[in-house]
């Protein structure tokens, strides 16, 4: 497992319907100061996704940013990117670890306390917990957590004495106020998509809010 010192507190999750849109949005985020890119493009043709991942890996190296691929574990291995993020129905954390080795970052999605407990047991490096509120970036949306949901889960983790794993709030984060409120619940960081895609320069303001 990675130590928290290796994890930045702001993740940009890519958006775009085409390869050109995806790449353009990622480049804008990197230019604005993003240093963690998760390549997420669910509707992509396989070859287009591979081309995008190849290009973004090189660009991330130039910017000194982490490059994480959503779901595609074998491709992450082939390209030697920094790691993968796995949804609840994707490849298991243990299987990904066996393929990628101990040095790669492996994150996992969670929607409930039970999911968090499972992810901690699987020894993932971080958890993307959400959604905070409604988001158009996912077609099959899990139950919304809201601030109360985050507070409850973070408190339960503490009360149960579970091993600490960095938790990132994700899903429908649409303003600096959202981020301020979420950080007060005790999450480690935030994963943001639409807000940064629409206004990349907000990254500097977000970073000012983070510990």
C-alpha positions as CSV (number, residue, x, y, z in Angstrom):
1,X,0.0,0.0,0.0
2,X,1.1,3.6,-0.7
3,X,1.6,6.0,2.2
4,X,-0.6,9.1,2.3
5,X,2.4,11.3,1.6
6,X,2.3,10.0,-2.0
7,X,-1.3,11.0,-2.5
8,X,-2.2,14.5,-3.5
9,X,-5.6,15.8,-2.2
10,X,-7.1,16.9,-5.5
11,X,-7.9,14.4,-8.3
12,X,-9.2,15.4,-11.7
13,X,-11.4,12.8,-13.3
14,X,-11.4,13.4,-17.1
15,X,-14.4,14.2,-19.2
16,X,-15.2,14.3,-22.9
17,X,-17.1,12.4,-25.5
18,X,-14.2,12.2,-28.0
19,X,-10.5,11.6,-27.8
20,X,-9.9,15.2,-28.7
21,X,-12.3,16.5,-26.0
22,X,-10.7,14.2,-23.4
23,X,-7.2,15.2,-24.3
24,X,-8.1,18.9,-24.5
25,X,-9.8,18.9,-21.1
26,X,-6.9,17.0,-19.4
27,X,-4.3,19.4,-20.9
28,X,-6.3,22.4,-19.6
29,X,-6.4,20.8,-16.2
30,X,-2.6,20.1,-16.2
31,X,-1.9,23.7,-17.4
32,X,-4.0,25.0,-14.5
33,X,-2.0,23.0,-11.9
34,X,-3.7,19.6,-11.7
35,X,-1.2,16.9,-10.6
36,X,-3.4,13.9,-10.5
37,X,-5.3,12.8,-13.6
38,X,-7.7,9.8,-13.6
39,X,-8.5,8.9,-17.2
40,X,-12.1,8.0,-17.3
41,X,-13.9,7.5,-20.6
42,X,-16.6,4.8,-20.3
43,X,-18.0,5.2,-23.8
44,X,-14.7,5.0,-25.6
45,X,-13.8,2.7,-28.4
46,X,-11.0,0.4,-27.1
47,X,-8.4,1.7,-29.6
48,X,-9.2,5.3,-28.9
49,X,-8.9,4.7,-25.2
50,X,-5.5,3.1,-25.6
51,X,-4.4,6.1,-27.8
52,X,-5.6,8.5,-25.2
53,X,-3.9,6.7,-22.3
54,X,-0.6,6.5,-24.2
55,X,-0.7,10.3,-24.9
56,X,-1.8,11.3,-21.5
57,X,0.8,9.2,-19.8
58,X,3.5,11.0,-21.7
59,X,2.0,14.4,-20.9
60,X,1.6,13.6,-17.2
61,X,5.2,12.7,-17.1
62,X,6.1,16.0,-18.6
63,X,4.0,17.9,-16.0
64,X,5.1,15.6,-13.1
65,X,1.5,14.5,-12.5
66,X,0.2,11.1,-11.5
67,X,-1.6,9.2,-14.3
68,X,-4.3,6.8,-13.1
69,X,-6.5,4.7,-15.4
70,X,-10.1,4.0,-14.6
71,X,-10.9,0.2,-14.7
72,X,-8.4,-1.0,-17.4
73,X,-5.9,-2.9,-15.2
74,X,-4.1,-4.8,-18.1
75,X,-3.7,-1.5,-20.0
76,X,-2.3,0.1,-16.8
77,X,0.2,-2.7,-16.6
78,X,1.2,-2.5,-20.3
79,X,1.7,1.3,-20.2
80,X,3.3,1.3,-16.8
81,X,1.1,4.2,-15.5
82,X,1.0,5.2,-11.8
83,X,-2.1,3.1,-11.0
84,X,-5.7,2.3,-11.5
85,X,-9.1,3.2,-10.0
86,X,-11.6,0.4,-9.7
87,X,-15.4,0.5,-9.4
88,X,-17.4,-1.8,-7.2
89,X,-18.1,-4.1,-10.2
90,X,-14.6,-3.9,-11.7
91,X,-11.6,-6.2,-11.2
92,X,-10.9,-6.9,-7.5
93,X,-8.2,-5.0,-5.6
94,X,-6.2,-8.1,-4.9
95,X,-6.2,-9.3,-8.5
96,X,-5.1,-5.8,-9.6
97,X,-2.3,-5.8,-7.0
98,X,-1.0,-9.2,-8.2
99,X,-0.9,-7.9,-11.7
100,X,0.5,-4.4,-11.0
101,X,2.8,-5.1,-8.1
102,X,3.2,-3.3,-4.8
103,X,4.4,0.0,-6.0
104,X,1.4,1.0,-8.0
105,X,-1.5,3.1,-6.7
106,X,-4.8,1.2,-6.5
107,X,-8.0,3.1,-5.5
108,X,-11.5,1.8,-5.2
109,X,-15.0,3.2,-5.2
110,X,-17.3,3.0,-2.2
111,X,-20.9,4.1,-1.6
112,X,-21.6,2.9,1.9
113,X,-19.9,2.0,5.2
114,X,-20.0,-1.7,4.2
115,X,-18.2,-0.8,0.9
116,X,-15.6,1.2,2.9
117,X,-15.0,-1.8,5.2
118,X,-14.6,-4.1,2.2
119,X,-12.1,-1.7,0.5
120,X,-10.1,-1.4,3.7
121,X,-10.0,-5.1,4.0
122,X,-8.8,-5.4,0.4
123,X,-6.0,-3.0,1.3
124,X,-6.6,-0.4,-1.4
125,X,-4.5,2.8,-1.3
126,X,-7.4,5.2,-1.3
127,X,-11.2,5.2,-1.5
128,X,-13.4,7.3,-3.7
129,X,-16.5,7.7,-1.6
130,X,-19.7,9.0,-3.2
131,X,-21.6,10.3,-4.8
132,X,-22.0,13.5,-2.8
133,X,-25.0,14.6,-4.9
134,X,-26.4,14.0,-8.4
135,X,-23.9,13.9,-11.2
136,X,-24.3,13.4,-14.9
137,X,-20.9,11.7,-15.3
138,X,-22.3,8.3,-14.2
139,X,-25.2,6.6,-15.8
140,X,-26.0,4.1,-12.9
141,X,-25.8,6.4,-9.9
142,X,-25.5,5.0,-6.4
143,X,-27.6,6.5,-3.5
144,X,-26.5,10.0,-2.8
145,X,-24.6,10.6,0.5
146,X,-24.8,14.3,1.1
147,X,-22.8,15.8,3.9
148,X,-24.6,13.7,6.6
149,X,-23.6,10.5,4.8
150,X,-19.9,11.4,4.8
151,X,-20.0,12.5,8.4
152,X,-21.7,9.2,9.5
153,X,-19.2,7.0,7.6
154,X,-16.1,8.9,8.7
155,X,-17.4,8.7,12.3
156,X,-18.1,5.0,12.0
157,X,-14.6,4.4,10.7
158,X,-13.1,6.1,13.7
159,X,-15.5,4.4,16.2
160,X,-14.7,1.0,14.8
161,X,-11.0,1.5,14.9
162,X,-10.6,0.7,11.2
163,X,-7.2,1.2,9.6
164,X,-6.9,4.7,8.2
165,X,-7.3,4.9,4.4
166,X,-7.4,8.2,2.6
167,X,-11.0,8.9,1.5
168,X,-11.8,11.2,-1.4
169,X,-15.3,12.7,-1.8
170,X,-16.6,12.3,-5.3
171,X,-19.7,12.9,-7.4
172,X,-21.5,16.1,-8.0
173,X,-19.0,18.5,-6.4
174,X,-19.9,21.7,-8.1
175,X,-18.5,24.6,-6.0
176,X,-15.7,25.7,-3.7
177,X,-18.4,25.8,-0.9
178,X,-19.1,22.1,-1.6
179,X,-15.4,21.4,-1.1
180,X,-15.2,23.4,2.1
181,X,-18.1,21.6,3.5
182,X,-16.9,18.2,2.5
183,X,-13.4,18.8,4.0
184,X,-15.1,19.6,7.4
185,X,-16.5,16.0,7.4
186,X,-13.0,14.6,7.7
187,X,-12.4,13.4,4.1
188,X,-8.7,13.4,3.0
189,X,-9.4,15.1,-0.4
190,X,-11.8,15.5,-3.3
191,X,-12.1,14.1,-6.8
192,X,-13.6,16.6,-9.2
193,X,-14.7,16.3,-12.8
194,X,-17.2,18.8,-14.2
195,X,-16.2,21.8,-12.1
196,X,-12.6,21.6,-13.3
197,X,-13.6,20.7,-16.9
198,X,-15.8,23.8,-17.1
199,X,-13.4,26.2,-15.1
200,X,-9.9,24.7,-15.0
201,X,-8.4,27.8,-13.3
202,X,-10.4,27.0,-10.2
203,X,-7.8,24.4,-9.4
204,X,-5.6,27.0,-7.6
205,X,-8.6,28.1,-5.4
206,X,-9.3,24.5,-4.6
207,X,-5.7,23.8,-3.6
208,X,-5.9,26.8,-1.3
209,X,-8.7,25.1,0.6
210,X,-6.8,21.8,1.0
211,X,-4.6,21.0,4.0
